[in-house]
Amino acid sequence: MRIKSPLLIIACCLLLIACSHKHKTTLKNYQAYYSFNNVTTSSQEKQLAKDLRSKGIPTKNWDTLEPYISHYNQENTGIQPVVKKWTQSKIGKDKNQFVTSLDEKIVEDNKSHFTDDLNYRQTSFLLLHSLLTSSSDLTKRDLPLQNEYLNLKSHHKELTAKDQALYSLLFGDNPNYQSTDELLKAWKKAGLKFPEKVKLLSVFQNSSDDVSNIYTAIAYEKDGSVYVFEKQDPTLPYRWSRFNTWADIKTHWLSNRFKVFKDNLDILVNDQKFDDFLKDSVLIPKNNQLAFQE
């Protein structure tokens, strides 16, 4: 037995090394996936509405947005591709080509098919504006007027002077800011408070003369996953996505739609930079969405 025992130990060690090597090789062949649909069915709308209400979105806010979703689906008669059921896609891959990456003529041609539609900022604002508060009177601040807010106001007379100021503070291009840090200081000075159960995702591009908001979406946690709802672009579908982790959202965005700008932009989760938010995040992924890489 004393002779066989060392041989047995060596055999076990070799087996463990082989298994470990196989495991590492297998991991290389796996890639994180996300799932999404374009909110084209009544069942999807009902479930999304239920989710948003459970996170504190007032019913009246959803009721304001829902007609736009229906209107888009009616106008989009095969012009833009849509996904009608939950569909899996690789992180970094996207079905739609964003209007912001197209030339001016294509943009105008696309817009002619989709009249009176919302962009991403307007969509996020309609859902969240009543949940955002401030400790100071925003109407007394010298904030630049936003034409897209005026367009939104023309369709929604219920929006107030406070909403106008809030829109400008959140999304307005402001030459007084030289970096996202200065924007965040302005938010803090205004006493801006964001809801906790549902997050505003904001993408800001830092340039030499201002800080520009180039994208927004809303996100929330549910059953160990992170859900993102967004209006991708005035001519692109609404999208409801499910990610395994918050970090997957950043990876997906920076390797796809914002790849060109990634060296001079910041992604915010409410009033935190994304990496700072990740340090505080306690989400424990429930669903393993790793899938075999084709």
Residue pairs with C-beta under 8 A, 6 or more apart in sequence:
29 292
29 293
30 290
30 291
30 292
30 293
31 90
31 91
31 290
31 291
31 293
32 90
32 91
32 244
32 248
32 251
32 289
32 290
33 88
33 89
33 90
33 91
33 244
33 289
33 290
33 291
34 88
34 89
34 91
34 241
34 242
34 243
34 244
34 248
34 252
34 289
35 86
35 87
35 88
35 89
35 241
35 242
35 289
36 83
36 86
36 87
36 89
36 239
36 240
36 241
36 242
37 44
37 83
37 84
37 85
37 86
37 87
37 239
37 240
38 82
38 83
38 84
38 237
38 238
38 239
38 240
39 45
39 48
39 69
39 237
39 238
39 239
39 240
40 73
40 82
40 83
40 84
40 237
41 84
44 240
45 66
45 69
48 229
48 240
49 62
49 66
51 220
51 222
51 227
52 62
52 127
52 198
52 220
52 229
53 59
53 62
55 195
55 197
55 198
55 220
56 131
56 195
56 197
56 198
57 127
57 128
57 131
57 198
58 130
58 131
61 126
61 127
61 128
61 129
61 130
62 127
64 126
64 156
65 118
65 123
65 126
65 127
68 117
68 118
68 123
69 238
71 116
71 117
72 114
72 117
72 237
72 238
73 82
75 113
75 114
75 115
75 117
76 82
76 113
76 114
76 237
79 110
79 113
79 114
79 235
80 96
80 235
80 236
80 237
81 95
81 96
82 237
83 95
86 242
88 289
88 291
89 95
90 293
91 248
91 251
91 252
91 255
92 251
92 252
92 255
92 256
93 256
94 256
94 257
96 232
96 233
96 236
96 237
98 232
98 233
98 236
98 257
99 106
99 107
99 110
99 111
99 233
99 234
99 235
99 236
100 214
100 233
100 257
101 257
101 260
102 110
107 235
110 235
111 234
111 235
113 235
114 234
114 235
116 155
117 234
117 235
118 126
118 152
118 231
118 234
119 148
119 231
119 233
119 234
120 215
120 216
120 217
120 230
120 231
120 232
120 233
121 148
121 167
121 170
121 171
121 213
121 216
122 148
122 151
122 152
122 231
123 216
123 230
123 231
123 238
124 200
124 216
124 217
124 218
124 230
125 152
125 163
125 167
125 170
125 171
126 152
126 156
127 218
127 229
128 195
128 198
128 200
128 218
129 159
129 163
129 166
129 167
131 194
131 195
131 198
132 166
132 170
132 192
132 193
132 194
132 195
132 200
133 191
133 192
133 193
134 166
134 190
134 191
134 192
134 193
135 190
135 191
135 193
136 189
136 190
136 191
138 162
138 165
138 166
138 169
138 190
139 161
139 162
139 164
139 165
141 165
141 169
141 190
143 165
143 168
143 169
143 172
143 174
144 168
144 172
144 173
144 174
145 164
145 168
146 164
146 167
146 168
146 171
146 172
149 163
149 164
149 167
149 168
152 159
152 167
153 159
153 163
153 164
169 186
169 187
169 190
169 192
170 200
170 202
170 213
171 202
171 213
171 216
172 213
173 210
173 211
173 212
173 213
174 183
174 186
174 210
174 211
175 209
175 210
176 182
176 186
177 183
177 186
177 210
177 211
178 206
178 211
179 206
179 211
180 204
180 206
180 211
180 266
180 268
180 273
182 211
183 204
183 211
184 268
184 271
184 273
187 271
188 271
192 271
194 200
194 270
194 271
197 220
198 218
198 219
198 220
199 218
199 219
199 220
199 269
199 270
200 216
200 218
200 268
200 269
200 270
201 215
201 216
201 217
201 218
201 219
201 228
201 249
201 267
201 268
201 269
202 213
202 215
202 216
202 267
202 268
203 213
203 214
203 215
203 216
203 253
203 258
203 265
203 266
203 267
203 268
204 211
204 212
204 213
204 214
204 265
204 266
204 268
205 211
205 212
205 214
205 261
205 264
205 265
206 264
206 265
206 266
207 264
214 258
214 261
214 265
215 253
215 257
215 258
216 230
217 228
217 229
217 230
218 228
218 229
218 230
219 226
219 227
219 228
219 229
219 246
219 249
219 269
220 226
220 227
221 227
221 283
223 286
223 287
224 283
224 284
224 285
224 286
224 287
225 242
225 243
225 244
225 285
225 286
225 287
226 242
226 243
226 244
226 245
226 246
226 248
226 249
226 283
227 240
227 241
227 242
227 243
228 239
228 240
228 241
228 243
228 249
229 238
229 239
229 240
229 241
230 238
230 239
230 241
231 238
231 239
232 238
232 239
243 249
243 252
243 289
244 285
244 287
244 288
244 289
244 290
245 283
245 285
246 269
246 274
246 277
246 278
246 281
246 283
247 278
250 267
250 274
253 267
254 262
254 267
258 265
266 273
266 274
267 273
267 274
268 274
269 277
270 277
272 280
